[in-house]
Amino acid sequence: MANQVVPLDLSYAYSQPTEAEVVIIGGGIMGVSTAWHLADRGVKNIVVIEQAELGSGSSAKPLGGVRANFSDPGNIILGQRSLAEYTRFPERFGADIGLQTVGYLFLCRSAGEVADLERATEIQNSMGVNSRMVSPSEAGKINPLLDPSVLTAASFSPGDGFAEPGLAVEAYAAAARERGVTFLNRTQVVEIQRNGRSIETVITNRGTIRTGAVVCCAGAWSARIGDMAGVDLPVTPVRRLIGMTRQQARPFPRVPFTLDLSTTMYFHNYLNGLLVGISHEQEGGFSREFNYDWLPEFNAAASVCAPELENPDLEWGWAGLYENTPDHNALIGQAEELPGFFYATGFSGHGFLQGPAVGELVADLYLGKPTFLDPSHFSADRFKGTETALREVNII
Ligand SMILES: Cc1cc2nc3c(=O)[nH]c(=O)nc-3n(C[C@H](O)[C@H](O)[C@H](O)COP(=O)(O)OP(=O)(O)OC[C@H]3O[C@@H](n4cnc5c(N)ncnc54)[C@H](O)[C@@H]3O)c2cc1C
């Protein structure tokens, strides 16, 4: 048998620095985007700590939807700004992230869903998003895999689509590395030491780093990091699963990212096959084991909306974690009780598409510069009882 060549992970061989201006915890899309935006603004001595490999958490999803078709203005701004940045990746970083602008199609099967989407579409249009309500027959023309007779209406946003999160993580990390950011893979943060309202050290399994600033980008694991710092980050990990069909000799028609609001069933192209999923009810927990328990629910939904997709010919699948908050919207901000502690987490299933804008927002917040969006909108303090939770209808 030929010898296998195992690539050397040199990042682990680097010694851990003893001091940093900023420590970013988590090497997913949020961590690398934040690192890049900080470095791009001239911040030196940034260290990103990742307990496994870069992009190995929820950002390991093979394809991620990118869109601005939300109902909450804050989410719309984050989506618009991120889409614009993802579109610029080839020119900015020389990176092809597999962006496919196939559009998003949200399906309604009740009057309540139509009313929600009509309101959302109005807000989107008033903010410059290209989206519109379409009739069932137009939805059927846009996506020939659908049975239009079961639909009440749909909303279509042709400027949205999907891209490859792994490639976006790589591109940000490479650009950040060029600006001097240190990435420590296979390094776990185990403790954060504070002195009153100041952070003093971050302790990993490899030693101690003196720092006054931490950005928590730890995705589904963020509540633990919050606990280490004494900051409440209400993030619950919830497993979600997707399947990929066998590649077809004759490709499926090119369809938008299509999502049935009543059941949460969704699908879109994956090369010459399809990626399919549904938000199957799960207990919270860190298991990322893949299974097919969700398939009967997917089949039941498909049999109504897209009969051709019932019993899909699945070749493989992937399980990852949603990082859910109580209102399924992000936590972005600076802890009032510990001003050196920043957080960008709890994206509840839409973090890839918000990654670029959130990294920029956190970088400006850290530097005390004007931000393109008032971050208090997404503050974790909204769960302390004084603020109201955010309502967003266009998420699953
Ligand atoms: C099935 C599924 C479908 C999805 N679909 C979409 C979609 O279509 N569009 C979209 O925008 N989003 C989607 N998402 C959500 C998206 O994947 C996440 O919101 C996004 O990847 C979150 O990025 P992150 O950087 O915050 O977290 P992650 O990518 O999870 O990164 C966090 C990192 O922190 C590290 N970490 C944790 N604790 C520590 C510690 N103590 N020390 C060091 N490192 C630590 C972890 O190892 C991890 O790599 C989906 C998610 C799932 C599961």
The ligand as an SDF file (V2000), in Angstrom:
LIG
                    3D

 53 58  0  0  0  0  0  0  0  0999 V2000
  -28.6090   22.3720    8.4710 C   0  0  0  0  0  0  0  0  0  0  0  0
  -28.1970   23.8220    8.5290 C   0  0  0  0  0  0  0  0  0  0  0  0
  -28.5740   24.6450    7.4900 C   0  0  0  0  0  0  0  0  0  0  0  0
  -28.1920   26.0010    7.4960 C   0  0  0  0  0  0  0  0  0  0  0  0
  -28.5070   26.7720    6.4250 N   0  0  0  0  0  0  0  0  0  0  0  0
  -28.0930   28.0560    6.3730 C   0  0  0  0  0  0  0  0  0  0  0  0
  -28.3510   28.8640    5.2450 C   0  0  0  0  0  0  0  0  0  0  0  0
  -28.9430   28.4260    4.2800 O   0  0  0  0  0  0  0  0  0  0  0  0
  -27.9110   30.1680    5.2650 N   0  0  0  0  0  0  0  0  0  0  0  0
  -27.2570   30.6800    6.3350 C   0  0  0  0  0  0  0  0  0  0  0  0
  -26.9250   31.8760    6.3160 O   0  0  0  0  0  0  0  0  0  0  0  0
  -26.9910   29.9300    7.4120 N   0  0  0  0  0  0  0  0  0  0  0  0
  -27.3910   28.6370    7.4600 C   0  0  0  0  0  0  0  0  0  0  0  0
  -27.1310   27.8750    8.5550 N   0  0  0  0  0  0  0  0  0  0  0  0
  -26.5410   28.5160    9.7340 C   0  0  0  0  0  0  0  0  0  0  0  0
  -25.0810   28.8010    9.5700 C   0  0  0  0  0  0  0  0  0  0  0  0
  -24.4150   27.6230    9.2160 O   0  0  0  0  0  0  0  0  0  0  0  0
  -24.5650   29.3420   10.9240 C   0  0  0  0  0  0  0  0  0  0  0  0
  -25.4200   30.3620   11.3900 O   0  0  0  0  0  0  0  0  0  0  0  0
  -23.1680   29.9180   10.7600 C   0  0  0  0  0  0  0  0  0  0  0  0
  -22.3090   28.9680   10.1750 O   0  0  0  0  0  0  0  0  0  0  0  0
  -22.6470   30.3400   12.1230 C   0  0  0  0  0  0  0  0  0  0  0  0
  -21.2940   30.6990   11.9900 O   0  0  0  0  0  0  0  0  0  0  0  0
  -20.4150   30.9420   13.2910 P   0  0  0  0  0  0  0  0  0  0  0  0
  -19.0890   31.3600   12.8450 O   0  0  0  0  0  0  0  0  0  0  0  0
  -21.1950   31.8320   14.2150 O   0  0  0  0  0  0  0  0  0  0  0  0
  -20.4050   29.5140   14.0080 O   0  0  0  0  0  0  0  0  0  0  0  0
  -19.5210   28.2100   13.6720 P   0  0  0  0  0  0  0  0  0  0  0  0
  -19.2630   28.0540   12.2360 O   0  0  0  0  0  0  0  0  0  0  0  0
  -20.1850   27.0620   14.3660 O   0  0  0  0  0  0  0  0  0  0  0  0
  -18.1480   28.5550   14.3660 O   0  0  0  0  0  0  0  0  0  0  0  0
  -18.0170   28.5660   15.7580 C   0  0  0  0  0  0  0  0  0  0  0  0
  -16.6860   27.9270   16.0700 C   0  0  0  0  0  0  0  0  0  0  0  0
  -16.3680   28.1210   17.4470 O   0  0  0  0  0  0  0  0  0  0  0  0
  -15.5550   27.0470   17.8380 C   0  0  0  0  0  0  0  0  0  0  0  0
  -15.5410   26.9920   19.3020 N   0  0  0  0  0  0  0  0  0  0  0  0
  -16.5910   26.7690   20.1250 C   0  0  0  0  0  0  0  0  0  0  0  0
  -16.1900   26.7780   21.4230 N   0  0  0  0  0  0  0  0  0  0  0  0
  -14.8550   27.0060   21.4140 C   0  0  0  0  0  0  0  0  0  0  0  0
  -13.8590   27.0970   22.4420 C   0  0  0  0  0  0  0  0  0  0  0  0
  -14.1690   26.9310   23.7350 N   0  0  0  0  0  0  0  0  0  0  0  0
  -12.5760   27.3380   22.0760 N   0  0  0  0  0  0  0  0  0  0  0  0
  -12.2440   27.4740   20.7540 C   0  0  0  0  0  0  0  0  0  0  0  0
  -13.1490   27.3720   19.7550 N   0  0  0  0  0  0  0  0  0  0  0  0
  -14.4310   27.1450   20.0740 C   0  0  0  0  0  0  0  0  0  0  0  0
  -16.2380   25.8550   17.1920 C   0  0  0  0  0  0  0  0  0  0  0  0
  -15.3690   24.7520   17.0530 O   0  0  0  0  0  0  0  0  0  0  0  0
  -16.6890   26.4270   15.8470 C   0  0  0  0  0  0  0  0  0  0  0  0
  -15.8080   26.1080   14.7790 O   0  0  0  0  0  0  0  0  0  0  0  0
  -27.4790   26.5160    8.5890 C   0  0  0  0  0  0  0  0  0  0  0  0
  -27.0860   25.6870    9.6380 C   0  0  0  0  0  0  0  0  0  0  0  0
  -27.4400   24.3450    9.6110 C   0  0  0  0  0  0  0  0  0  0  0  0
  -27.0120   23.4690   10.7370 C   0  0  0  0  0  0  0  0  0  0  0  0
  1  2  1  0
  2  3  1  0
  2 52  2  0
  3  4  2  0
  4  5  1  0
  4 50  1  0
  5  6  2  0
  6  7  1  0
  6 13  1  0
  7  8  2  0
  7  9  1  0
  9 10  1  0
 10 11  2  0
 10 12  1  0
 12 13  2  0
 13 14  1  0
 14 15  1  0
 14 50  1  0
 15 16  1  0
 16 17  1  0
 16 18  1  0
 18 19  1  0
 18 20  1  0
 20 21  1  0
 20 22  1  0
 22 23  1  0
 23 24  1  0
 24 25  2  0
 24 26  1  0
 24 27  1  0
 27 28  1  0
 28 29  2  0
 28 30  1  0
 28 31  1  0
 31 32  1  0
 32 33  1  0
 33 34  1  0
 33 48  1  0
 34 35  1  0
 35 36  1  0
 35 46  1  0
 36 37  1  0
 36 45  1  0
 37 38  2  0
 38 39  1  0
 39 40  1  0
 39 45  2  0
 40 41  1  0
 40 42  2  0
 42 43  1  0
 43 44  2  0
 44 45  1  0
 46 47  1  0
 46 48  1  0
 48 49  1  0
 50 51  2  0
 51 52  1  0
 52 53  1  0
M  END
$$$$
